[in-house]
Amino acid sequence: MGIVVIMSIEEKRSLEIMLRRIGGQVNGISKMINDDKGCEAVMTQVMAAVSSLKSVGRTVLADATCNVPKEESTKLLKRFL
C-alpha cells in the first residue's frame, strides 16, 4: 500500500492553501500563454509554480519520514530528494 501521511488539521489546511495558490498560478500561466505573453514571463511563472509544488512535496515528505522507521525514511529520502 505505501506509507500513510498523517498530518494535523492545521498542516492539512496549510497545504490546501498552498495547493489552491498553485492552482491559481497554473491558471495564470495558461492565461499568459493564451494571451501570447513572452517566454521569459511565462517561464518565470512556471518556475514559481514548480518551486511551490516542491515545497508541498517537501512538507509531505517531512511528515511521512517522521512517522516511519529509519530504514523506510532513508528509502523515501533517496527516492524523492
BAFI-3210 file (N, C-alpha, C; in Angstrom, 3 decimals, decimal comma, padded with zeros to 6 digits):
// residues 81
n [1|2|3|4|5|6|7|8|9|10|11|12|13|14|15|16|17|18|19|20|21|22|23|24|25|26|27|28|29|30|31|32|33|34|35|36|37|38|39|40|41|42|43|44|45|46|47|48|49|50|51|52|53|54|55|56|57|58|59|60|61|62|63|64|65|66|67|68|69|70|71|72|73|74|75|76|77|78|79|80|81]
n.u [000,820|001,843|003,326|001,561|000,495|000,273|-001,224|-001,706|-004,728|-004,213|-001,852|-002,829|-004,664|-002,905|-001,433|-003,524|-004,176|-001,788|-001,863|-004,153|-003,258|-001,216|-002,752|-004,007|-001,749|-001,101|-003,398|-003,055|-000,716|-001,649|-003,427|-001,594|-000,190|-002,258|-002,689|-000,497|001,922|005,348|008,135|009,995|008,508|006,443|007,930|009,054|006,847|006,176|008,399|008,066|005,704|006,573|008,477|006,780|005,292|007,336|007,810|005,446|005,735|008,065|007,068|005,117|006,771|008,484|006,695|005,933|008,351|008,779|007,127|007,804|009,901|013,508|014,847|012,874|012,398|014,867|014,834|012,670|013,656|015,924|014,682|013,057|014,478]
n.v [-001,199|001,325|004,236|005,958|009,270|011,222|013,959|016,964|018,846|021,548|021,456|020,213|022,160|024,249|023,123|022,805|025,468|026,257|024,575|025,511|028,058|027,356|026,219|028,533|029,834|028,129|028,418|031,102|030,948|029,536|031,443|033,452|032,206|031,896|034,566|035,212|035,955|036,771|034,446|034,577|035,757|033,879|031,580|032,409|032,381|029,672|028,501|029,517|028,207|025,550|025,624|026,095|023,708|021,921|022,693|021,886|019,140|018,655|019,200|017,188|014,949|015,339|015,031|012,360|010,989|011,288|009,531|006,886|003,925|004,290|003,070|002,961|005,681|006,575|005,336|006,702|009,351|009,065|008,338|010,548|012,913]
n.w [000,000|000,823|002,381|004,831|005,086|007,860|009,050|010,947|011,448|011,036|009,507|007,207|006,351|005,788|003,663|001,839|001,284|000,077|-002,177|-003,488|-004,163|-005,920|-007,924|-008,825|-009,823|-011,959|-013,549|-014,174|-015,691|-017,894|-018,931|-019,567|-021,640|-023,513|-023,988|-025,395|-024,062|-023,340|-023,518|-021,353|-019,279|-018,969|-018,298|-015,905|-014,229|-014,419|-013,192|-010,633|-009,880|-009,962|-007,919|-005,760|-005,769|-005,159|-002,571|-001,312|-001,700|-000,165|002,370|002,689|002,479|004,665|006,766|006,365|006,727|009,402|010,580|010,182|010,318|010,499|008,309|006,277|006,061|005,080|002,551|001,361|001,322|-000,331|-002,691|-003,391|-003,071]
ca.u [000,000|002,661|003,387|000,439|000,856|-000,636|-000,998|-002,687|-005,705|-003,535|-000,940|-003,661|-005,183|-001,784|-001,173|-004,662|-003,991|-000,679|-002,305|-005,060|-002,418|-000,552|-003,784|-004,133|-000,557|-001,227|-004,405|-002,425|000,215|-002,480|-003,907|-000,446|000,087|-003,353|-002,534|000,773|002,954|006,696|008,696|010,616|007,444|005,767|008,846|009,184|005,683|006,305|009,393|007,453|004,762|007,387|009,036|005,685|004,999|008,430|007,591|004,391|006,346|008,964|006,233|004,540|007,871|008,940|005,705|005,992|009,586|008,700|006,199|008,208|011,227|014,625|015,126|011,864|012,656|016,027|014,364|011,861|014,520|016,744|013,822|012,412|015,358]
ca.v [000,000|002,522|004,961|006,864|010,579|011,611|015,376|017,647|019,657|022,798|021,136|019,967|023,459|024,977|022,532|023,117|026,863|026,255|023,932|026,441|029,103|026,747|026,130|029,881|030,086|027,359|029,094|032,319|030,563|029,221|032,711|034,126|031,540|032,262|035,988|035,350|036,628|036,346|033,235|034,850|035,986|032,600|030,682|032,894|031,876|028,212|028,177|029,818|027,121|024,365|025,834|025,909|022,277|021,288|022,998|020,970|017,812|018,584|019,153|015,839|014,024|015,539|014,403|010,910|010,432|011,342|008,511|005,552|003,529|004,958|002,428|003,447|007,105|006,695|004,983|007,818|010,491|008,755|008,291|011,805|014,088]
ca.w [000,000|000,888|003,639|005,033|005,614|008,939|009,321|011,779|010,709|010,650|008,406|006,024|005,908|005,191|002,349|000,959|000,849|-000,880|-003,418|-004,181|-004,731|-007,077|-008,969|-009,379|-010,632|-013,200|-014,365|-014,671|-016,759|-019,062|-019,468|-020,180|-022,920|-024,415|-024,308|-026,117|-023,272|-023,699|-022,927|-020,064|-018,299|-018,735|-017,597|-014,528|-013,501|-014,375|-012,167|-009,339|-009,592|-009,677|-006,587|-004,801|-005,716|-004,425|-001,157|-000,868|-001,646|000,989|003,569|002,760|002,732|006,047|007,643|006,175|007,278|010,871|011,062|009,733|010,786|009,833|007,017|005,326|005,902|004,187|001,204|000,860|001,047|-001,512|-003,874|-003,753|-002,974]
c.u [000,857|002,566|002,240|000,956|-000,186|-000,297|-002,074|-003,642|-005,048|-002,597|-001,718|-004,208|-004,095|-001,466|-002,294|-004,560|-002,881|-001,112|-003,294|-004,273|-001,697|-001,537|-004,003|-002,943|-000,666|-002,273|-003,846|-001,457|-000,557|-002,984|-002,778|-000,137|-000,988|-003,269|-001,211|001,819|004,310|007,175|009,248|009,562|006,738|006,662|009,080|008,049|005,712|007,271|008,857|006,489|005,510|007,976|007,971|005,322|006,089|008,265|006,510|004,973|007,261|008,172|005,640|005,626|008,368|007,977|005,807|007,231|009,601|007,900|006,554|009,567|012,328|014,919|014,147|012,067|013,804|015,640|013,565|012,736|015,382|015,908|013,359|013,284|016,556]
c.v [001,253|003,179|005,955|008,165|010,983|013,046|015,922|018,434|020,940|022,574|020,919|021,279|024,262|024,444|022,836|024,543|026,948|025,672|024,798|027,555|028,585|026,616|027,476|030,243|029,382|027,987|030,384|032,036|030,254|030,498|033,461|033,527|031,908|033,721|036,287|036,171|036,036|035,127|033,499|035,039|034,681|031,678|031,123|032,355|030,349|027,819|028,473|028,703|025,840|024,460|025,604|024,430|021,522|021,517|022,096|019,569|017,641|018,477|017,759|014,825|014,133|014,872|012,887|010,308|010,461|010,174|007,099|005,203|004,170|004,374|002,916|004,923|007,336|006,370|006,120|008,997|010,252|008,796|009,680|013,047|013,936]
c.w [000,000|002,245|003,719|005,638|006,641|009,325|010,236|010,885|010,212|009,476|007,109|005,472|005,203|003,800|001,366|000,430|-000,194|-002,225|-004,193|-004,861|-005,982|-008,235|-009,626|-010,256|-011,985|-014,112|-014,963|-015,803|-018,035|-019,732|-020,167|-021,551|-023,933|-024,853|-025,013|-025,366|-023,635|-022,916|-021,529|-018,972|-017,950|-017,914|-016,154|-013,682|-013,388|-013,261|-010,764|-008,932|-009,240|-008,263|-005,507|-004,657|-004,962|-002,925|-000,569|-000,718|-000,449|002,293|003,762|003,116|004,169|007,021|007,567|006,833|008,803|011,430|010,623|010,322|009,925|008,457|005,936|005,035|004,928|002,749|000,581|000,447|-000,189|-002,784|-004,336|-003,616|-003,885]
res [m|g|i|v|v|i|m|s|i|e|e|k|r|s|l|e|i|m|l|r|r|i|g|g|q|v|n|g|i|s|k|m|i|n|d|d|k|g|c|e|a|v|m|t|q|v|m|a|a|v|s|s|l|k|s|v|g|r|t|v|l|a|d|a|t|c|n|v|p|k|e|e|s|t|k|l|l|k|r|f|l]
***
